[in-house]
Amino acid sequence: MGRRYAKKTGQRPQEERDLSIRAEFNDPPDLDKLCELLIRMSLRRPTPSSPSPTARRTELASAQTRTTP
């Protein structure tokens, strides 16, 4: 008769496994750099390809006041 089937992988049965969790610690954010970045972004002027919000409102208001012939 044949032999009993045995897996040929290197894995251990689940009851023999030792599972653990490893915490990964990251450096805290540099708040000075983050604040500087946010200030620079808020003070940046809009590019010519994107009109300012006030220009959009002016365009919308002038389009609404025009009469159609």
C-alpha positions as CSV (number, residue, x, y, z in Angstrom):
1,M,0.0,0.0,0.0
2,G,1.0,3.7,-0.4
3,R,2.5,5.9,2.2
4,R,0.5,8.6,4.0
5,Y,0.6,12.1,2.2
6,A,3.0,14.5,3.9
7,K,3.2,18.2,2.7
8,K,6.7,19.0,1.5
9,T,6.5,22.8,2.2
10,G,8.6,24.2,5.1
11,Q,5.5,25.5,6.9
12,R,4.8,24.6,10.5
13,P,1.3,23.7,11.6
14,Q,-0.7,26.6,13.0
15,E,-0.6,25.4,16.6
16,E,3.2,25.5,16.5
17,R,3.4,29.0,15.1
18,D,4.5,31.9,17.4
19,L,2.8,35.1,16.2
20,S,3.8,38.5,17.5
21,I,3.1,42.1,16.7
22,R,5.9,44.6,16.2
23,A,5.2,48.3,16.8
24,E,6.7,50.7,14.2
25,F,7.7,54.1,15.7
26,N,7.8,57.1,13.4
27,D,9.5,60.4,14.1
28,P,7.1,63.1,15.1
29,P,6.3,65.7,12.4
30,D,8.3,68.8,12.3
31,L,5.7,71.4,13.2
32,D,7.9,74.4,12.2
33,K,8.3,73.1,8.7
34,L,4.6,72.2,8.4
35,C,3.6,75.7,9.6
36,E,6.0,77.3,7.1
37,L,4.6,75.2,4.3
38,L,1.0,76.0,5.1
39,I,1.8,79.8,5.3
40,R,3.6,79.6,2.0
41,M,0.7,77.8,0.3
42,S,-1.8,80.3,1.7
43,L,0.2,83.3,0.5
44,R,1.0,82.0,-2.9
45,R,-0.6,83.9,-5.8
46,P,-2.8,82.0,-8.1
47,T,-1.4,81.0,-11.5
48,P,-2.7,82.5,-14.7
49,S,-4.4,79.3,-15.7
50,S,-6.6,79.4,-12.6
51,P,-8.5,82.7,-12.2
52,S,-9.1,84.0,-8.7
53,P,-12.5,83.4,-7.0
54,T,-13.4,87.1,-7.2
55,A,-12.8,87.0,-11.0
56,R,-15.1,84.0,-11.3
57,R,-17.8,85.8,-9.4
58,T,-17.5,88.9,-11.6
59,E,-17.7,86.8,-14.7
60,L,-20.8,85.1,-13.4
61,A,-22.5,88.3,-12.4
62,S,-21.8,90.0,-15.8
63,A,-23.1,86.9,-17.6
64,Q,-26.4,87.0,-15.6
65,T,-27.0,90.7,-16.3
66,R,-26.5,90.4,-20.1
67,T,-29.7,90.3,-22.1
68,T,-30.2,87.9,-24.9
69,P,-31.4,89.4,-28.3
